[in-house]
Amino acid sequence: MTERTHRPGRSATPASSSGDLLTVEQAADYLNITEHFVRRLIRERRIPFLKVGRLIRLRRSDIEAYLAGCMIPAVRR
């Protein structure tokens, strides 16, 4: 079965404020990259993450800070 069931108390959509926690899947969707690459960023400690038991969560604000660090400024000519 590939269909997900809705669990009471959980939102079906990702959270929207900067303090929200995202799953690896939600972070991958937010960044428009694969889950594998998000897990690689985590494994290489290139992006901060939280472990809640066995679960990995990422703060949206940490993801945005990571993106800001990836910014390559334009060159003015």
DSSP file (Angstrom, degrees, kcal/mol; ACC not computed):
  #  RESIDUE AA STRUCTURE BP1 BP2  ACC     N-H-->O    O-->H-N    N-H-->O    O-->H-N    TCO  KAPPA ALPHA  PHI   PSI    X-CA   Y-CA   Z-CA
    1    1 A M              0   0    0      0, 0.0     0, 0.0     0, 0.0     0, 0.0   0.000 360.0 360.0 360.0 128.7    0.0    0.0    0.0
    2    2 A T        +     0   0    0      2,-0.1     2,-0.3     0, 0.0     0, 0.0   0.466 360.0 103.8-106.0  -5.6    1.4    3.4   -0.9
    3    3 A E        -     0   0    0      1,-0.0     2,-0.3     0, 0.0     0, 0.0  -0.614  65.6-136.6 -82.3 135.0   -1.6    5.4    0.3
    4    4 A R        -     0   0    0     -2,-0.3     2,-0.4     1,-0.0    -2,-0.1  -0.656  10.2-138.2 -90.8 144.9   -1.2    7.2    3.6
    5    5 A T        -     0   0    0     -2,-0.3     2,-0.4     1,-0.0    -1,-0.0  -0.795  22.7-112.8-100.5 147.0   -3.8    7.3    6.2
    6    6 A H        -     0   0    0     -2,-0.4     5,-0.1     3,-0.0     6,-0.0  -0.622  27.6-151.8 -78.9 131.0   -4.6   10.4    8.1
    7    7 A R    >   -     0   0    0     -2,-0.4     3,-1.7     3,-0.1    -1,-0.0  -0.887  25.2-107.4-103.6 133.4   -3.7   10.3   11.8
    8    8 A P  T 3  S+     0   0    0      0, 0.0     3,-0.1     0, 0.0    -1,-0.0  -0.264 102.9  24.2 -57.6 140.7   -5.7   12.3   14.3
    9    9 A G  T 3  S+     0   0    0      1,-0.2     2,-0.4    -3,-0.0    -3,-0.0   0.410 101.1 102.8  86.4  -2.8   -3.9   15.3   15.6
   10   10 A R    <   -     0   0    0     -3,-1.7     2,-0.3     2,-0.0    -1,-0.2  -0.923  69.0-126.5-116.6 140.9   -1.5   15.6   12.7
   11   11 A S        -     0   0    0     -2,-0.4     4,-0.1     1,-0.1    -4,-0.1  -0.612   4.9-147.1 -83.2 141.7   -1.8   18.1    9.8
   12   12 A A  S    S+     0   0    0     -2,-0.3    -1,-0.1     2,-0.1    -2,-0.0   0.655  84.0  60.5 -80.0 -16.0   -1.8   16.8    6.3
   13   13 A T  S    S-     0   0    0      1,-0.1    -2,-0.1     0, 0.0     3,-0.1  -0.824  97.0 -97.1-112.0 152.1    0.1   19.9    5.1
   14   14 A P        -     0   0    0      0, 0.0     8,-0.1     0, 0.0    -2,-0.1  -0.280  47.1 -99.8 -63.8 152.2    3.5   21.1    6.1
   15   15 A A        -     0   0    0      6,-0.3     5,-0.0     1,-0.1     0, 0.0  -0.254  27.8-150.3 -69.9 161.9    3.6   23.8    8.8
   16   16 A S        +     0   0    0     -3,-0.1     2,-0.1     3,-0.0    -1,-0.1   0.650  58.5  85.4-117.1 -16.3    4.1   27.4    7.7
   17   17 A S  S >  S-     0   0    0      1,-0.1     3,-1.6     2,-0.0    43,-0.2  -0.449  82.4-109.2 -90.4 167.0    5.9   29.5   10.3
   18   18 A S  T 3  S+     0   0    0      1,-0.3    43,-1.6    42,-0.1    44,-0.2   0.663 114.5  56.0 -70.2 -16.7    9.6   29.8   10.7
   19   19 A G  T 3  S+     0   0    0     41,-0.2    -1,-0.3    40,-0.1     2,-0.1   0.379  82.6 119.0 -94.0   4.7    9.7   27.8   14.0
   20   20 A D    <   -     0   0    0     -3,-1.6    40,-2.2     1,-0.1     2,-0.4  -0.359  61.3-127.6 -75.6 149.4    8.0   24.8   12.6
   21   21 A L  E     -A   59   0A   0     38,-0.2     2,-0.3    39,-0.1    -6,-0.3  -0.802  24.3-162.5 -96.1 137.0    9.6   21.3   12.5
   22   22 A L  E     -A   58   0A   0     36,-3.1    36,-2.5    -2,-0.4     2,-0.1  -0.884  15.6-125.6-117.5 148.4    9.6   19.5    9.2
   23   23 A T     >  -     0   0    0     -2,-0.3     4,-2.6    34,-0.2     5,-0.2  -0.346  37.9-101.7 -76.3 170.2   10.2   15.8    8.4
   24   24 A V  H  > S+     0   0    0     32,-0.4     4,-2.4     1,-0.2     5,-0.2   0.911 125.9  51.3 -59.7 -42.0   12.9   14.9    5.9
   25   25 A E  H  > S+     0   0    0      2,-0.2     4,-2.2     1,-0.2    -1,-0.2   0.923 111.0  46.3 -62.5 -45.0   10.2   14.4    3.3
   26   26 A Q  H  > S+     0   0    0      2,-0.2     4,-2.7     1,-0.2    -2,-0.2   0.893 112.0  51.4 -65.6 -39.6    8.7   17.9    3.9
   27   27 A A  H  X S+     0   0    0     -4,-2.6     4,-2.4     2,-0.2    -1,-0.2   0.907 109.4  50.5 -63.5 -41.3   12.2   19.5    3.9
   28   28 A A  H  X>S+     0   0    0     -4,-2.4     5,-2.2     2,-0.2     4,-1.0   0.915 112.0  47.2 -62.6 -43.1   12.9   17.8    0.6
   29   29 A D  H  <5S+     0   0    0     -4,-2.2     3,-0.4     2,-0.2    -2,-0.2   0.921 111.5  51.2 -62.9 -43.7    9.6   19.1   -0.9
   30   30 A Y  H  <5S+     0   0    0     -4,-2.7    -2,-0.2     1,-0.2    -1,-0.2   0.889 117.9  37.9 -60.7 -41.4   10.3   22.6    0.5
   31   31 A L  H  <5S-     0   0    0     -4,-2.4    -1,-0.2    -5,-0.2    -2,-0.2   0.540 106.5-126.7 -87.4  -7.9   13.8   22.7   -1.1
   32   32 A N  T  <5S+     0   0    0     -4,-1.0     2,-0.2    -3,-0.4    -3,-0.2   0.915  72.2 113.8  58.2  45.7   12.7   20.9   -4.2
   33   33 A I  S   <S-     0   0    0     -5,-2.2    -1,-0.2    -6,-0.1    -2,-0.1  -0.792  72.6 -81.9-132.0 175.6   15.4   18.2   -3.8
   34   34 A T     >  -     0   0    0     -2,-0.2     4,-1.7     1,-0.1     3,-0.1  -0.433  29.3-122.6 -80.7 156.1   15.4   14.5   -3.1
   35   35 A E  H  > S+     0   0    0      1,-0.2     4,-2.7     2,-0.2     5,-0.2   0.864 113.5  61.6 -61.2 -36.0   15.1   13.0    0.4
   36   36 A H  H  > S+     0   0    0      1,-0.2     4,-1.8     2,-0.2    -1,-0.2   0.906 103.6  47.7 -57.9 -42.9   18.4   11.3   -0.3
   37   37 A F  H  > S+     0   0    0      2,-0.2     4,-2.4     1,-0.2    -1,-0.2   0.883 110.1  52.0 -68.9 -37.2   20.1   14.6   -0.6
   38   38 A V  H  X S+     0   0    0     -4,-1.7     4,-2.1     1,-0.2    -2,-0.2   0.929 110.1  49.4 -62.0 -44.1   18.5   16.0    2.6
   39   39 A R  H  X S+     0   0    0     -4,-2.7     4,-2.9     1,-0.2    -1,-0.2   0.851 109.1  52.9 -63.6 -33.8   19.7   12.9    4.4
   40   40 A R  H  X S+     0   0    0     -4,-1.8     4,-2.5     2,-0.2    -1,-0.2   0.918 107.3  50.9 -66.1 -43.5   23.2   13.5    3.0
   41   41 A L  H  <>S+     0   0    0     -4,-2.4     5,-2.8     2,-0.2     6,-0.9   0.895 113.8  46.0 -59.0 -40.0   23.2   17.1    4.2
   42   42 A I  H ><5S+     0   0    0     -4,-2.1     3,-1.6     3,-0.2    -2,-0.2   0.944 111.8  49.9 -66.7 -49.5   22.2   15.7    7.7
   43   43 A R  H 3<5S+     0   0    0     -4,-2.9    -2,-0.2     1,-0.3    -1,-0.2   0.873 113.4  46.1 -59.0 -39.3   24.8   12.9    7.6
   44   44 A E  T 3<5S-     0   0    0     -4,-2.5    -1,-0.3    -5,-0.2    -2,-0.2   0.406 111.2-123.8 -84.5   2.4   27.6   15.4    6.6
   45   45 A R  T < 5S+     0   0    0     -3,-1.6    -3,-0.2    -5,-0.1    -2,-0.1   0.831  71.5 132.5  57.6  36.1   26.3   17.8    9.4
   46   46 A R      < +     0   0    0     -5,-2.8    -4,-0.2    -6,-0.2    -5,-0.1   0.574  69.5  38.0 -89.7 -11.7   25.9   20.6    6.8
   47   47 A I  S    S-     0   0    0     -6,-0.9    -1,-0.2    -9,-0.1    -2,-0.1  -0.999  90.7-113.9-139.3 135.0   22.4   21.4    8.0
   48   48 A P        +     0   0    0      0, 0.0     2,-0.3     0, 0.0    11,-0.2  -0.352  40.9 173.2 -67.4 148.1   21.2   21.5   11.7
   49   49 A F        -     0   0    0      9,-0.1     2,-0.4    -7,-0.1     9,-0.2  -0.963  25.3-130.2-149.5 165.1   18.7   18.9   12.7
   50   50 A L  E     -B   57   0B   0      7,-3.2     7,-2.6    -2,-0.3     2,-0.6  -0.918  11.1-147.2-117.5 144.6   16.9   17.6   15.8
   51   51 A K  E     -B   56   0B   0     -2,-0.4     2,-0.7     5,-0.2     5,-0.2  -0.967  11.0-174.8-112.0 121.5   16.4   14.0   16.8
   52   52 A V  E >  S-B   55   0B   0      3,-2.7     3,-2.1    -2,-0.6     2,-0.5  -0.886  72.3 -55.0-112.3  95.4   13.2   13.2   18.6
   53   53 A G  T 3  S-     0   0    0     -2,-0.7     0, 0.0     1,-0.3     0, 0.0  -0.605 121.8 -22.5  66.1-122.3   13.7    9.6   19.6
   54   54 A R  T 3  S+     0   0    0     -2,-0.5    -1,-0.3    -3,-0.1     2,-0.2   0.508 119.9 101.5 -92.7  -6.3   14.6    7.9   16.2
   55   55 A L  E <   -B   52   0B   0     -3,-2.1    -3,-2.7   -32,-0.0     2,-0.5  -0.556  62.1-144.6 -86.1 142.8   12.9   10.6   14.2
   56   56 A I  E     +B   51   0B   0     -2,-0.2   -32,-0.4    -5,-0.2     2,-0.3  -0.900  20.3 179.6-105.6 132.7   14.7   13.4   12.4
   57   57 A R  E     -B   50   0B   0     -7,-2.6    -7,-3.2    -2,-0.5     2,-0.4  -0.973  12.3-155.5-131.9 147.8   13.2   16.9   12.2
   58   58 A L  E     -A   22   0A   0    -36,-2.5   -36,-3.1    -2,-0.3     2,-0.3  -0.971  18.5-126.1-123.9 137.6   14.5   20.1   10.7
   59   59 A R  E  >  -A   21   0A   0     -2,-0.4     4,-2.0   -11,-0.2     3,-0.3  -0.645  14.4-136.4 -80.0 136.3   13.5   23.6   11.6
   60   60 A R  H  > S+     0   0    0    -40,-2.2     4,-2.4    -2,-0.3     5,-0.2   0.887 106.9  55.9 -57.8 -38.9   12.3   25.7    8.7
   61   61 A S  H  > S+     0   0    0    -43,-1.6     4,-2.0   -41,-0.2    -1,-0.2   0.860 106.2  50.4 -64.2 -35.3   14.4   28.6   10.0
   62   62 A D  H  > S+     0   0    0     -3,-0.3     4,-2.3     2,-0.2    -1,-0.2   0.873 109.8  50.8 -68.9 -37.1   17.5   26.4    9.9
   63   63 A I  H  X S+     0   0    0     -4,-2.0     4,-2.3     2,-0.2    -2,-0.2   0.919 110.8  48.2 -65.4 -42.8   16.7   25.4    6.3
   64   64 A E  H  X S+     0   0    0     -4,-2.4     4,-2.2     2,-0.2    -2,-0.2   0.875 111.0  51.0 -65.7 -36.9   16.3   29.0    5.4
   65   65 A A  H  X S+     0   0    0     -4,-2.0     4,-1.8     2,-0.2    -1,-0.2   0.893 109.1  51.6 -65.9 -39.4   19.7   29.9    7.1
   66   66 A Y  H  X S+     0   0    0     -4,-2.3     4,-0.9     1,-0.2    -2,-0.2   0.925 109.7  49.5 -60.8 -44.9   21.3   27.0    5.1
   67   67 A L  H >X S+     0   0    0     -4,-2.3     3,-0.7     1,-0.2     4,-0.6   0.896 107.3  54.2 -61.4 -40.7   19.9   28.5    1.9
   68   68 A A  H >< S+     0   0    0     -4,-2.2     3,-0.8     1,-0.3    -1,-0.2   0.874 106.6  52.5 -61.6 -36.4   21.2   31.9    2.8
   69   69 A G  H 3< S+     0   0    0     -4,-1.8    -1,-0.3     1,-0.2    -2,-0.2   0.705 105.7  55.0 -71.6 -19.3   24.6   30.4    3.2
   70   70 A C  H << S+     0   0    0     -4,-0.9    -1,-0.2    -3,-0.7    -2,-0.2   0.545  81.3 120.5 -87.5  -8.7   24.4   28.8   -0.2
   71   71 A M    <<  -     0   0    0     -3,-0.8    -3,-0.0    -4,-0.6    -4,-0.0  -0.345  48.8-159.1 -63.5 130.2   23.7   32.2   -1.9
   72   72 A I        -     0   0    0     -2,-0.1    -1,-0.1     0, 0.0    -2,-0.1  -0.955  21.6-128.5-109.7 116.7   26.2   33.2   -4.5
   73   73 A P        -     0   0    0      0, 0.0     2,-0.1     0, 0.0     0, 0.0  -0.272  22.3-107.9 -68.4 151.0   26.1   36.9   -5.1
   74   74 A A        -     0   0    0      1,-0.1     2,-0.6     0, 0.0     0, 0.0  -0.421  29.2-124.2 -71.7 150.0   25.7   38.4   -8.6
   75   75 A V        -     0   0    0     -2,-0.1     2,-0.4     2,-0.0    -1,-0.1  -0.868  18.9-142.3 -99.1 125.6   28.7   40.0  -10.1
   76   76 A R              0   0    0     -2,-0.6     0, 0.0     1,-0.1     0, 0.0  -0.714 360.0 360.0 -86.9 135.9   28.2   43.6  -11.3
   77   77 A R              0   0    0     -2,-0.4    -1,-0.1     0, 0.0    -2,-0.0   0.379 360.0 360.0-115.3 360.0   30.0   44.6  -14.5
